[in-house]
Amino acid sequence: MRKENKGIILAIILISYFMILLDNSIIFTGTVKIAAELNLNQTALSWVSNAYSLTFGGLLLLGGSIGDIIGRKRIFSIGLVIFAIGSLLVGLAGSMMVIVLARAFQGIGSAILAPTSLALLMDNFSGKERTRAIVAYGATSGVGASIGLVIGGLFASLMSWRNGFFINVPIAIIMLALTTKFIPTNQTRQLKKLDIVGSIVSIIGMTALVYSLVGDQGRLVALIVAVVAIVGFIWHEARIKQPMMPLRLFMDRERLGGYIARFFYLGAMMSMWFLTPQIMQTQLHFTPLQAGLGFFPLTIISFIVAVQVAKLADRFGNTQLLIGGITLTAIGMFAISFFSAQVGYTVGIALPMILMGIGQGLTLSPLTVAGVANTLPEDSGAASGVVNMVHQIGGSIGMALVVAVSATVKTAPASYHLAMLTATALLIGALIAVIGLIGPTLKKIA
């Protein structure tokens, strides 16, 4: 394969992945205007995000399996089409029911694109090229979410929050044309059955679990359903011949630690991305654009650090980066919990965000590496799916937990304080997973 073609393939993968991550957070800086326009309370507003995250995370493993069966290029193209249609429907939504359903449909497209993009990366790159590509992929995880806040604020302030979704349509069309031309179709398809039952049970379990945290009625029943469904999913995956989530993936300590740490880490960060733009607008009277730009200390620092991760990991090791990165993120999260209008933006938000930016830049790529470490070739697609699944499900469940806990406090500053302390506790959980499971292995990216 020509070198320039590899560059185009990597660009297609990263832009498509960037686009779906963008839509995980682009809605956050527009939440105040969305809530006002569609008459949504905080819980209903959280479902606009969770509907996307749940279908995204719940169908990720199935999306990867379909790619293995019918060909990754074909399913990648189908994912782009579904994502574009879903984005259009979100932009046209006029009620809570419509926007939640449209976001869920959009999440189906993302569930196809995310595992397929990482699998395409694994198919088309090897050796040091693959290492550099994985670093870029991991860096995109954080940068995409952070930049989404800025872009969402830009559209919400200068035009409409709806435009942040309409813009996905032409981008998806361009990516579809480039995919058709440049991504090879020489992948060997695997003869296996789709695990439809596993997908349905996993979505029921995750949705019920989130509802048990933020629902209005029947929360205990939802929790029981969640436990039964999740246990049933694990039992189902253990007994079928061709599971979409082989349980052997969790037998490796490094991968298991990477999954658990990513789950907790994204739960904390998604909560901060969701609540901080709102507190900036309600307490500091920022516009949505100003709230988005207010994330620049995190976004810019995270990007600068992320592009240096390969060199840093080569020198210090993957585990050391994870410990340092999560620790810095936790310190920044703890510091931002003391924000108030009297403290102000610079001290209360910007300075803690610098610490979180350094931490995020050091953490996400090494977590991706840990999640696919020591993987057999036949499990690479499933391992990629699990990485993305815990990324989305962790963010959704973590945010639901933080919103539920903070909702017990009525005043906005006190609620935000409690929310960020809860997020700090999640980061401590991620740190414990790294220290206890990944351990001092000093795995290197390169």
N, C-alpha and C positions, 0 to 999 in steps of 0.2 A: 504493500500500500504506500502511495506517495505521501511524503511528510506533510505537504500542505493539506492533503485530504484528511489526515489525522487531526490537524489543527481545526479544520472545519467541523469534523465529527465531535471533537471535544467542545467546540463552541455550541453546537446544537444541543449536546447533553447538558452543558452548564446553563445555557439560556433557558431551556425548557424547565430544568430543575429550579432555577432562580425564579421563574414565572410562577410556579405552583407554590413556592415558599413565600413569595411576595404576597400572594392572596391569603396566606395564613395571617398576615399582620397588616395588610393594606387597609383593612376595615377598621383597625383600632383607632387611628387618629380621626376617623369620621364618625365614631360611635355617638358622640353628642348630637350631631346633626341627624344621624340615622334614627336615633331614639326619638328625637323631636318630630321628625317627618313621619315616622311610622308608629308613633305613640307606644314606645317600648320601655319597660322598666329594666332594671339592671339584670335580673335573671333572664328575661326574654332576650336581652341583648347578648348575654353570654351564649345563648343557643345559636345565634347567628354565626358565631365562631365555632361552637362545638359541633353543629350540624356538619360543617365542612371537615373538621378534624376527625369526627367519628367515622364517617364513610371513607375518608382518606385512610385513616389508620386501620379500620376494620376490614377493608377490602384489599389492602396492600399485598398480603400474601397470595390472595387469589389472583391479583393482577400480575404478579411475578410468575405464577404457575401458568397462566394463559399464555404469557410470552414464551415460556419454555415449549409449549405445545404447538401454537400456530405461527411462531416466529416473532422475534422481538421487534424487528422493523415494522411488521404489519400491526402489531398491537400498540406499538409506540404511536403510530399514525392515528389509529383509532382513538387512543387516549387524548391526542391533541384536538381531535374533532369534538369529543365529548366535553373537554375542558372549555373549548371556545363557546360551545352552545350554552354550557352552564354559566359562563361569565356573562353572556348576553342576557340570560334570564335573570341573573342577580341585578344587573343594571336596570332592568325593566320592572323589578319587583315593586308592588304598591301596598303590600301588607306583610305582617309578620309571617303568616303561613307561607306566602309565596317566596319570600326571601330565604326562609329556613329550608324549604324544599329545594330551591334553586341552588343554595349553598351545598346541600347534600348531594345534588346531582353533579355539581362542580367537583366535589370531593371524589366522586367515582372516577372522573378523568384523571385527577391527581394520583389516585390509587393505582392507576395503570402506568402513568408516566414515571413516578418516583422509582419503583423497583426496576423498571425496564431501563431507565436511564443509567442506573448504576450497573446493571447487568451488561448493557451495551458498552460501558466503559471497560468492564472486565474482559469483554469479548475482543475489543479492538486495541487494547493496550497491554503490554507485558513488561516485566522487569522494572527498570528505573522510570520508564515512561508511565507505567501504571502507577507507581508511587507518586510521581508528580501530579498525575491526573486525580488521584484520590485526595491529595492535599488540596487541590483546587476545588474538588467536589465538597470536601468538608468545610472549606472556607466559605463556600457559597451558602452553606446552611445558615451561618450566622449573619452574613452580609445581606442575604436576601430578605430575611425577616426584619432586620433593622432598617434597610432602605425602604421597605414596604411602608413603614411608619411615615417616612418623609414624603413619599409619593402620595400616600393616602391623604396626608395633610395638605399637600399642594392642590390636589383635585378638590378636596372638600372646601378649601378656602377660596380658591380662584374660580372654580367651575362648579362641579357637583361630585359628591362621593361616588356617584354612579359611573363617572368617566374612568375611574380607576379600574373598573371591571370591563367596560367597553373596549379599553385599549388592548386587552388580552386577545381580542378577536383577530385583528390584523397581525399581531405577533405570532399567534398560533398558526395562521395561514402561511406566513413566511417560513416558520419552522417546519411545517408540513412539506412545503416545496423543497426545502433543503434536505430534509430527511429522504424524500423520494429520490433525489439525485445523488446524494453522497454516502448515505449509510448502506453498507453492503448487506446482501440478503443471504450470505453463505452460512448462516448459523444452522447447525444440526438440530432438528426438532426432537424433543423427547416424547416417547410414547408413554403417556401417563394420563390418568383421569383427573378431572377437576374436582377439587374438594369443596363442592357446593355446600354440603351440610356443615362443614367446619366454618366456612365463611359466614353463613347465616347465624350459627350459634355464637360466634365470636362477636358479631355486630350486636346481637341481642344483649350479650353480657356486658359489653362496653357501654352501650347506650343506657342500659338499666343502671349501671354503676354511676354514670354521670348524673342521671336523673335522681338517684338516691341522695346525691349531694346538693343539687340545686332545684329539685322539683318542688311543686307546691303541695301536692297531695299524694298519698300512697307511697311515701319514700321507703318505709320499712318493707313493703311488698316488693318494690323495685330492687332493694338491696338483696332480698332473698332470691329474686329472679337472677340477679347479677351473679351471685355466688354459685347457684345451680348451673347457670349457663357456662361460666368460666371453668368450673370443675368438669362439666360435660365436654367442653371443648378440649381440655387437656386429655381426658379419657379417650375421646374420639381420635385425637391425633396420635395417641400411643398405640391404638389397635389397628388402624388402617395401614395398608401396604404402601400407599403413596401419599403421605401427609403433606400438606402445604407448609407446615411448620414442623420439620423433623425435630423431635425432642432431643436428639443427640447434639443439636447445636448448643444446648444449654449445659452440656457436660464439660465443655472447656471453660476453665475458670476465667481466662482473660475475656472471652466473648461474653460470658455471663455477667462479669463485672462491668463490661462496656454497655450491655443492655440496661442493667439496673441503674447505672450512673446516668446514662442518657435519659432514662425515664424521669428520674428525679430532677435532673438539671433542666430539662425542657419544661417540666411542670413549673419550676421556679421562674424561668425566664419568660415563658408565655404569660404568666400572671403579671409580671412587671411590665411587659409590653402592652398588655390589655388595660391595666389600671393607671399607669403613669401618665399617658396622654390625657386621660380624663381628669386626673387631679391637677394637671397643668392648666387645663381649660377652666375648671371650676374654681380653683383656688388662686391661680395667678392671672386668670382671664386671658390666657393665650388663645389665639386663633388656632384652628386645626393645623394650618401650615406652620405656625410658630411651635406648636407641640411636636410636629414631625421634625422640624429643624432642631428642636431641643434634644433630639436623640443623636445628633452629630458627634458629641464626645464619645459615645459608645460605638457608633457606626464606623467612624474614621479610624479610631484606635484599634478596633477589632480587625479591620481590614489590614492595617499596617502590620499588626502582629501575626495575623493568619498567614500572610505570604512569606513570613520568616520561619514558619513552624517546621518545615522540612530540615532546615539547617539546625534549628534549636534541638529538634528530636535526635538528630544525628549526634549531637554533642552531649545532650543530657539524658536522652531516653524518653520513650513515650510515657512511662509511668510518672516520671518526675514532672513532666509537663502537665499531666492531668492533675496531680496533687497541687502544684502551684497554681494552675489555672482555676480550679474549682475553689481553692482557698481565697484567691483574690476576688472571685465573683461573690463569694459569701460575705467577705468583708464589705464590698461595695453595696451588696443588698442590705446588709445590716445598717450601714450608714445612711442609705436612702430612706430607711424606715423612719428616720427622725425629721423628715421633711415637714415644713409648715410654711404658710405664707409669710410668716415673720422671718424665717431662716432664708427664704428666697431661693431662686433657681440655681445660682452659681454654686453656693455651698451645699444646698439641700439636694440638688439633683445632678448638676454637671460634674462635680468632683467625684461623687460615688460612681457615676457612669464611666468615668475614665478607668477606674479600677475594674468595673464589670467588663469594659471593652477589652482590656488586657486579658482578663480571665477568659472571656468568651473566645478570643482569638487563639489562646493557648489550648482550649479544651475541645472544641467541636471536631477538628480534624483527627486528633488522637483518639477520640471516642469512636469515630468512623473506622479507623484502623483497628482498634480493639474489637469492634463488632464483626469484622470479617477476618480476624486473625485465625491462622491455623485451619482454614476452611478447605475441605475437599472440593475438587472441581465440580462434582455433581451437586454440591450444596451451596455453591456461590450465589445462585439466584435466590434461594431461600434465605441465606444469611443476609443478603442485601435487603430483602423484604422485611426481615425482622428489625434491622437497623432503622429503616424508615417507619416501621410500625410503632416501635417504642418512642420514636421521635414525636409522632403525631398523637398517639394515645397518651403518652406521658404529659404532653402539653395540654391536652384536653382534660384529663382527669386532674392533673395538678391545678389547672386554672379553676376548675369546678370546685375543688377543695378549698382553695384560697378564697374564692368568691363567697363560698358558703360560710367559712369561718369569719371573714371580715364583715359579712352581712349582719352578724350578731351585734355589731356596734353601729349606732345610728349616725353620729357626726362623721363627715367625710374625712377630716384629717386623722381622727382616731381609727377609723376603719382602714385607711391606707396604711397607717402605722402597723396595725395588727396583720394586715395582708402581707406586708413586706417581711415582717418577722416570721410569718408562716412560710414564706418563700425561702427565707434564710435556713429554716429547719429542713426544707427539702434539699437544699444544697449541701447541708451537712450530711444528709442521707446519701447523696451522690459521692461525697468524699469518703464516707465509710465504705461504700461499695468498691471504690478504687483501691483503697488501702487494704481492705480485707480480702478481696477476690483477685484483683489484677496483681497486687503486691509489688515488691521491688524487683520486677523482672527486667526493667530498663529496656523494654522492647523499642526498637528503633524503626522509624518510618522508612529510612533509606538504608 
